[in-house]
Amino acid sequence: MKRSILTLMLGLALLALATAPPASAQDDAYVFDPVSSQLVTGRVNSMVVQGNVAYTLDGYGIKAFDVTTPTLPQYLGKVATPGVAFFAELSGNLLVVADMYAGLSLVDVTDPAAMVVDTTVFLEANCRYLDVDGDYIYCAVGDDGLKIVNLNTMEILSTLAMGGPAYQVVAGEGHAFVAAGPAGLKIVDVGTPTSPSIVGTYDTAGEGLGVAVNFSAATDVAAVADGTAGVVLVDVTVPNNPTLISATATMSRAYHIAFNAEFGVVAENDVIQTVNLLGAIQGSYTTMGSPLSTTVVGNLAYVSEVLAGFEIVDISNAAAPTQVAEYPMDGGARTMVRNGNLAFVADYSNGMVIMDLTNPAVPLFIAGWPTAQWCYDTAVHDCDTIAYALDFHGELTIFNVSDPTNPVVLDNYPVGPGARAMVLYGNYLYVATYFEGVKVYDVSLATGPLFSTSIPLTTNCKGISVAGDRLFVAASSGGVYIYDLTTPTAPVELGHYVTTDDARMVVAQGDVAYVAAETQGLVILNIANPANPVLLATYDVVDQAMGVTLNDHYVYVAHGEAGLTVVDVQDPSTPRYYGHVDTPGNAYEAFVWDADYVLVCDTYSLEVYHQEWMGVTPQNGQTPYQFTYHGNYPNPFNASTVIAFDLPVTGQVNVNLYDAMGRLVARMYDGAMNAGSHRLHFNAAHLASGTYFVHVSSPWGETSGRMVLLK
């Protein structure tokens, strides 16, 4: 279940019935052919480079790359951190990580291919940037200001407010230099770490978002990335008397700046610019994504970006920087909603991504916008011009998408930490949270959401949906809750059903509800009397049922590493297998785009499959009188073929594929088949050209056939 993060197209064997179906399986089924695999590119917050190893920090943790050859970065390994790895500094073999809401994490990088989280210290504040100087860690923690931590004991020594949000900090020569938003540049005496004090301030014209300091024998220069005001260079040789060297306008908002011995590199909206040590702009380079930060090592700038991973840029000619390499990082398609021909995808590690699926076989990325931490859900209002992105950090971002190629942020509205899923019901938005139950907001006004009420629940809410005038909440270990929405601002609980494992998602149709309940699989409930839901059936799936989608009388169950299974629920009390496809990562949720295409939100990508019905076709309306193998057609083939055979009566059938060495390479079918003429569709995109042998075994005989794959 692994995928190279550089892979853009899926070359995977998709069998007619890719895994062994349950004993109750029948011949009628969907088969899936891969059409496209759109990598949902992730976000890199920052990078650390030492020697030939570069470390990237993102919402998943830390990844290490060998950059001995900068034109070809080689992935070495990764480690997950408890929070959101945003920035880091090296201290010996320890990577000191600003781990956002988790505080500080120390990661042992002695072996970059096998990194280990050593220690985590909670700071009671979001740690976004830090610097390490000697035995001390200096943490920029937003509105709380500057925190100083002893590196050896991990004890918090002091906290000092900055008069504005502390965005970034650089420490050296007994002082800490803090970019403090509208409060400008703050210079702090840290000679006594337990009692730091502000000794100097330079009020910049914009918003101090980033800072870098060039310490030299002659003049110490602090460079401030000053938002819309550009770059400000300040002489800080005398810390209590900072003086202006220069103020330079940039092409767009300046977020971050880093130095080498000769130049500074400024990260802006869609570009990096080089500046000399007097602040004069030298050159620019348009990046693949939106730069968040840069790390400068010699003549190379490592650029961390939103929606594009990272790039390595040669700045030896500061007037004309050039790309050395680009490395798209894995994102995480979590869920999506459809609006016309557009898919609004919740990219877990990055934010909201908008794709054009006018031709579902060729998804086109058209826009994206980062959210604060982990984007878990998206929604589009009935008016078609307003979209919502829900971030686990507790922020609801509201967009005007009247021009979907250029989404405009209207508001970032706080909904509380642990926001996990949401659903619209008219002009009301219901937000399921981990810690505070369900919150209800009136979204009818253009000025922004208005909080209406909340539904207190004591367990983590993971999924939410509406059917008719009823609200359904998948509440983890609490199971499923059903509410009446006759009065949308005053939901009334109607009933409750406790699943044996965590309820992650629930959908309903008529008097039946379908629940993805992790290891319990698909749980089917009769909700004709919502006060007393009754279990109709369960359907086991491999791994864990993560998501559930209903289309007509078919349920598409996304079950993690085992992929996607389709279940026929025409008779909900007797669910029947109807098809399966093994996706390349972890399948979270499926979306039936139309009769021909199914989209799967997978770990790193939005997978698009063409679904085709496979069934029994009796010859001349009569059952075959003997077992007959008709071979495969076309033969030779590239890369799909159909295997045809007749069965006189119903029974158990096995269809396997072997290579020329006699090794089993695919198990194409293993289960019961009805009498009739059968067609099994097989896609060999993952196999090498060559000769293969298909073996069909049944109670009435067995046979083998030769097939040739030519690519």
N, C-alpha and C positions, 0 to 999 in steps of 0.2 A: 504493500500500500504506500510505496514511496514514489515521489515524483521529483525529478530535477527541477529546481525553480526556474531554470532557463527554458524548460520545455513549453512550447506554445501550442503544439498540436498533439492530440492524443493518438497514440498508436497502440491500441489495446484490443486484445481478443475479446469480442463480445459474442457469446454463444447464444443459440436460440433459447436455451434454458441454462444459464451460465453456471449455476451451482446446483447441487443435487436438490430437487424440489421435495417437499414432504410427500408422504405416501398417498395423500389425497389428491395429488396433482393430476390434471387432465391435459389433453393435447392442446386445446384451445389456449393460446397465450399470446402475449406481446413479445416480440423480439426487438432488440435495440441495436441500432448501428450508430457509431460515433459520427457526428457531423462536424463539430468544432469544439475546441477547448480554449476558452478565452481566459487567459491568466488574469486574475484580479490582482494587480500589482500592489504591493504593500508599501508601507511608509517606513523610512529609516529616520530616526530622530537625531542621531549623531553617530560619530565614529571616533575610535581611538586607534592610532597606528603606532606600532613599535617594531622596529626592524622590518622583517618581512611578513609580519602578521598585522592584519587590520581587523578590528572588532566593530561590528555594527550593533546598535541598540535600537530595539523596537518594542511593540506591544507584547511580543512573545517572550522577549528576553534578549540574549546575546548570541550572536553568531560570529565565528572566526573564519577568516579567509587568508590563504597564502597569497601574498602580492609580490612574491619574488619577481614574477613577470607581471608588471602592472597592466599590460594589455590583456591578460588572461587570469583574473582572480580565480582561485581554486577554493571551493568550500572545504572547511576542515571539520567543523562541529558546532554544536549549539548547546545552550543551557537555558532553561526557563528560570526567570526570577520571580519572586512573589508578587511584585507589582508591575509597573510599566517602566521598563528601562529607558531612561531619557538621555542621560549624560553620564560620563565616567572619566576617571583619571586613573592612571597606573601608579601603583606604589609597590615596587619590587615585583613579585609574582601575584600581587593582588590587584584586581580591578575594583576600584571603589565606585559604586554605582548609585547615581541619583535615581531611585526606584519609585518615583512619584508617590502615590498614596501609601506605599509600604515603607517609605522612609529611605534608609541606607541599606544597601546590600554589598557584602564583600564576596567577590568571586575569585577563586583560585584558578589562575590561567597558566599554571606551570606547564600543563599539556593543553594547548589550545584545542586539540581534538577531543579532549575529555575534561571540559571545565566543570567546576563544582562550586555551588553556592555554599560559602563558609558560614557567614553570619548575616543576620538582618536586624536592624534596629529601627523601631517605629519612632518617628519624630513628631507625631501628632500634627503633621502638616505635610503638604505635597512638596517633596524635594524634586525640583526640576533641573537645577544646575548645581555644580559644586566645583571646588578646587581643593587640591591637597598640597600643603606646604609643610614639610617636616613631619611632625607628629600630629598634625591637626587637619581636620576636614572642615571646610567652610561651605555651608549649604545655603543656597538661595531658596527660600521657602515661601515665596509669594507675599501675601499680606502679613505673614508673621515676621518677615524680614530676614535677618541673618542668624543662622544657628551655627555654633562652633562645637565640634565633637572631637574627643580624644581618639585618635586612630588606634592606639594600642588597647584602650579599655572600652572603646565605643560608648563612653559616657558623654552625655550632653552637658557641656560646660556653661553655655550661655546662649541667650536669645536677645537680639537687639532689633527693634523696629527701625525701618528706614524712612518712614514718612510717605512711602509709596510701595507698591509691590516689588519685591526683590526678584528680578528675572534672571540675572546672571552674576557670577562673582569670580574674580581673579585675585589670588593672594600672593604676596611676595614682599620681601624687605620690611617685614613687620606691619604691613598694612593689607587690608582687603578693599578691593575696588568693586563697587556694586552698581549694576545698572538697575535703577529703581523706578522705572516707568516715568510718570509725569514729574517725579521728584528729581529726575536727572541722574547725575553721577554722585554717589556717596563714597567718601574715603573714610575708612574705619581703622583706628589704631587697635591692633590685635596683639600688641606686645605682651599684655596680660590677658590670655584667652578667656579667663573667667569674668573679666569685666571690660569688654571692648567699648570703645566710644567713637562717635562720629567726630572727626577732626576737620573734615573738609567737604564742601559741596560745590558742584558746578551745575547750575540750572541750564540744561539744554533746552533748545527751542521746541523739540518734539517729545518723544516718549522713549526713554532709555530702555531698549529691549535686549541689547547685548553689549559686552565690553571685552576688550583685549588690551593687554598692557605690554609694551616693549620696554623692558628694563635695559638701560645702557649706562656706560660710564659717564656720558655727558648729560643726557636728558632722558628722563623717564616719561614715556608718552602713553596715555590712555586713549584708546579709540572707542568711541561709543556709536553703536548702531542705533540711530535715533529715530527709527520709524519713518514717518513721512518727511521728516526734516533731513534725512540722509545720514551722513557720517560726520561726526565731530571729533577732532583731535585736540586733546587737552594735555598741557604740560603739568605733570604731577610730581616733578622733581622735589618740590616743596609741598608735601601732602596737605598742609593746612592753608595753602594758597594756590589752588589750581588755576591755571590761566589758559585762555583759548589760543590754540595754534591755528586751526582752520575749521571751517564748517563748509561741507560740500554737499550739494544736492545729488541724489542718486536717481536712477531711472525709475525706481518704484520704492516701495516701503522697505527700509533696511531692517532686517531681523537679527543678523549675527555678523560678527567680523572676527577674522583670525589672521595672524601675521606669520611671515617668514622673516629672514634677515633684511629683506629689501621691500617687500610689498605686503599690503593687507588684501584680503579677499572678503568681499561683502556679499552675504546671501540676501537676495531680494525676492520679489514675488515669483518671477519666472526666469531669473537671470542671476549670474554672479558678475561682479565688477571688481577689477583690481585697482588699488589705490597705492600711491607711493607714500613714504613716511612723512610727507608734508600734506597729505590729504588730497592730492590731485588725482583725478580719475585717469587711469592708463588704458584700460580696455574692458571688454565685456564678452560674456559667453552665454548664449541662450541654452538653458538646461532642459532636460527631458521632462522633468516634473517641477514642482515648486520647492526650491531649496529651503531647508530649515536651518542648516548649519554647515560649516566647512571646517576641515582639519587640514592644515598646511604642513607638509613634510618636504623640505627641500624645494624642488620646483614642481611638486605635485600637490594639487588640491583635491581632497576627498570630499565630495559634496553629498550630503544626506538630503533626501528629497521625499516629498509627498507624491504618491501615485507613480513613482518610477524607481524606487530602490535607491541605488547610489551610482554616482559617476566618478571617474578619476579624470582630472583635467590637468594638462600640462600648462603651467603658467611661466615657463622660462622666458617666453616672449610675452611680457605683461600686456602689451598692446593687442595681442591676438591669441588669447588662450585657446587651446584645442583639446578635443576629447581624446583620451587615451583608451578608456573602456567605459562601458555601462553595464550594470548588473541589476536587472529587475528582481526585486525581492518578492517573496510570496505574501499575498494578502490573506483573505479569508472570507469567501462569499458565505454569509450566514443565512440570509433570507432575502426575499425580494418581493416587490409588488409590481403589477403591470398597470400602465396607463397608456392606452392606445398601442402603439408599436414600440413604446419605451419600457425598459425594465429599470426600476430603481432598486439597486442592489445595496444591501447593508454589508459593506466590506469591514469585517471585524476589526482589523488592525489599522484601518485607514480612514474610513468615513463612508459617505454616500457616493456611489458610482452610478452614473446614468449611461445606459447602453441602448443603442438603436437596434431593434430586432425586426425591422421591416422585412428583411430576409433572415429568418432565424438561423439559417445555415452559416451566416457570416455576421456574427454580432459585432457591432461597431462601438467602441468607446467614444463618447462624445463629451463627457464632463465628469468632474468629481470634486468633492469637497471634504477636507479632513474634519473629524470630530475629536473631542478632547482625549478619549481613551480607547474604548472598545465600542464600535458601532454595532448594535444588536438588531435594530429593526428600522424599517422605513415605512412610510405611508404617504398616500396622495389624496388630497381632499377631492370631493365630488366636483368642485369648481375647476379642477384640472390644472390650476395655476399655482397651487400651494402644495409643497411637499414637506415632509417631516423626517428628520433623522434622530434616532434615539441612542444616546450614548450611556454606557453603564456607569460612567462617572457621575451621572445625574443631570445631564443637560439635554434639552430638546431643542435642536436647531431647526428653525423654520425658514424655508426658502420660497422665493418667488421663482417658479420654473416656467413662466410664460415663454421664455426663450431657454429651452433645456440645454443649449450649448453654453449658456452663461448663467448658471443659477446664482441668485442674489440672496444673501443672508438678510432676513428681516429681523430675526431675534434669536438670541440664545437664552432659552428660558430654563431656570432651575426646577427640576422635578424630584430631586433627592437622589442620593446614591443608590446604586444597585438597580437602575432602570433596565428592564430586560426585554419587554415586548409591549406592543400597543396595537389598538384597533380603533378605527373610526366608526361611529354610529351617528349619522347625520352630522350635526354640528358639535358633537361631543367626542372627545378623545379619551380612551380608557388606557391607562398606563399600568402595566404589571411590573412590580418591583420586587427585589429580593428581601427588602427589610421593612417595607411599609405598606404591604398589601397592594391594593389597586387604587390608583388616584384618578379622579374624573375632572376633565377640564372642558370648559366651554371655548370652542375655537371659532366661533361665528364672527368675532370682531377682527378686523384687520390690524388692530393695535396690538394683538397678541393674546395668548391663552389666559383664561381666568379660571382659577381653581374653584371647583364646585363642591366636591365632597370626596371622601375616601372610603374604601372598604377594608377594614382591618383584617389581616390574616396573619397567622403566626408562623407560617412556613414560606419558603422562597417561592415566589410566583415565577414560572418560566414561560408560560404561554397563555394567550388570550385570543378569543374569537367571538364573533356575533353571528347568530342564526335567527332570523325573524326578529322578535323582540326579546330574545334571551341572550345573556352574556355567559360565556363559558370560560372558566379560569383553570388552567393546569397549574396546580399549586404544589409541585414537587411531592414530598412525602405526605402531604395533606390530601393528595388525589385531585378530584375534579369538583369544582363548585359551580352551581347553576343559579343565575340571578334573572329576575324579571326586570325589564327595562321600560315598562309602560311609562314610568316617570324617569327619564334618563339621569336626572340629578339625584335620584333616590333609589338606587338598585335594591331590590328585595330578594334575599336569599330564598330559593325554592327548594334546593336539595343539595346533596353532597354524596360523593362516592369515593371511597378510599381504595386506591390501587395498591398492589403489593410492592411495587417499586415506584420510583419518582415519575410523576406525570409531567411530561415536558411540553406536550402540545395536544390540543383537542380541537376537533371540528365536528359539526353536527349537521344532520339533514333529516327533516321530518322528526320522527320519534326515535332516532338512533344517533348516538354520539360515538365517535371513534377517537381513541386516546393512544398516543405514543407514550408508552410507560417503561422506557429503558429495558431492563432484562425481562420484564413481564411481556414485552412485545406489544402487539396491537391488541388493545382492549376495546371490546364492542359492547355498548350499553343500550338498553331499552330505557328511554327517558319519556315514555308516554305519560307516566306519572313522575314529574321531575322531583317530587318530594321523596320518591323512593326509587332511584335508578336501579335497574336490575341487570346483572351481567348476562349477556347473551352468548358471548364466546370470546376466546382469546386466540391469537395467532402468533406462534413463536417465530422469531426471526433471529438470525445469527447476530452476535454482538448486541447492541442496544438500539431500541427504537427511539430515534431522536426527533423525527418530524413526520407529520401525517398530512396528506392532501387528498381531497375527495374530488373525483371527476365522474359524474354519472353514477354507475354502481361499481366503480373501481376505486380502491384506496391505494395510494402510492406511499409506501412506508420507507422513509430514509433511515437506514440503520447503520450509521457510522462506517467503520472499516469494511463492513460486508456489502455496502452499496445500497441499491434501491430494489425493493420488491413490490410488485403489483399484486393486489389481492382482489378477487372478485367477491363482492358483498351483495350480490343480487338477493341472496338469502342471507341476511346478516348473522343468523344463528349458525350458518355453515360456511364460513369464509373459505375460499378456494384460491390456491396459487394461480397466478396468471402471468408471471414473467419476472425476470430478474436481470439486472446488469451490475457488474462490479465496477464501481467508480474508482478513479485513481487515488483518492484521498479518503477523507471521512465525509460521508453524505449527511448533510444536515436537513435539507428540505427539497422537495421536488415541486415543480410548477408545470402544469400541463398548458403549454402555450396555445396549441390548437390540436386538431385531430392527428397531425403528423409529427409534432415536435414536443419533446419533454425537456425542460431545463432542470438541472440539478445544481443546487448550491453545495459545492464540494469544498474541501479544506482550502485549496489555493485557487480555485477557479470556478467559473460558471460553465458547466458542461452542457452541451447541447446534443441530444440524441434524437434520431429519427426512429419512431416506434411503428412497428408493422405487425398486424395481426397474423398469427400462424395457426392454421387449423387443419381439420380433416375434410378431404374432398372425396366422397365415395365415387368410384368409377361407374358411369352410366346409372347412378342412383342405386347401385348394388354394392354389397360388401365384398371385398376381394376374397377369393376362395383359397388362396395360398399365400405363404410368405414369399415376397419378391423384393429384391434389391435392384433399384433402377440406376444406381450410381449417382454422381453429382454433375450438376451443370451450372455454369459452363465448366469445362475441364480441357485444357488448363484454365486457370482463373487468376484474377488480381482485383481485389483482395477478398471478394465475397463470392460465395457459391451456395448452392442449395442441394442438400442430400435428400433423395426421394426413395421411399420404400412403402410396401403394402403389408398390412397385418390382417389376417383372417378373423381373429377374435381379440377381445381386450385382454391385456396382460402386461407383465413387467418387461421393460425394454431398456437396454444399455447401448449407447452410441459413444464410442471413444475414438480419438485420433492419435496415431503414433507416427513418429518420424522414421527415417530410413534405418536408424539403429535400433528400432523397436521400443523406444522410450515413449511413455505416455506424455503427450503435450497438451491435450484438451479432453475434458470430460463433457461431451456435448449433450447428453441426456441420460438420466438415471431415474426411472420412475414408471408409473403406469401409463399405458397408452390405449386409447379406444381402437376398435376395429376401423379400418379405413386406409386411405392413401395419405401418406404423411410427407410433409416438406419441412426440413430443418434448415434454417438459415444460419450460415457460419461466416464470420468475419475473421480473416487471418492477418489483419494489419500488423500484428505483433510478431509474426513468424517470418523467418528468412525464406527466400526462394528455395525450392527444392521439391523432392517427392515425399508424399505423406500417404498413410494408409488409414482409411476409416473402417472401423469394425462395428457391425451391428449385430447385437445378440438378443434373441427372443426365445420364448418356449417352443416356437415352431421352427426354429432353425437359426443359424448364424452365418454371416458371410463377411467378406472384406472387399474393399475396393481401393483402387489406386487413384490418387489425385495429385496434380502438379500445380504448384504455386509459382507463378512468374511475376516478378516485380520489375 
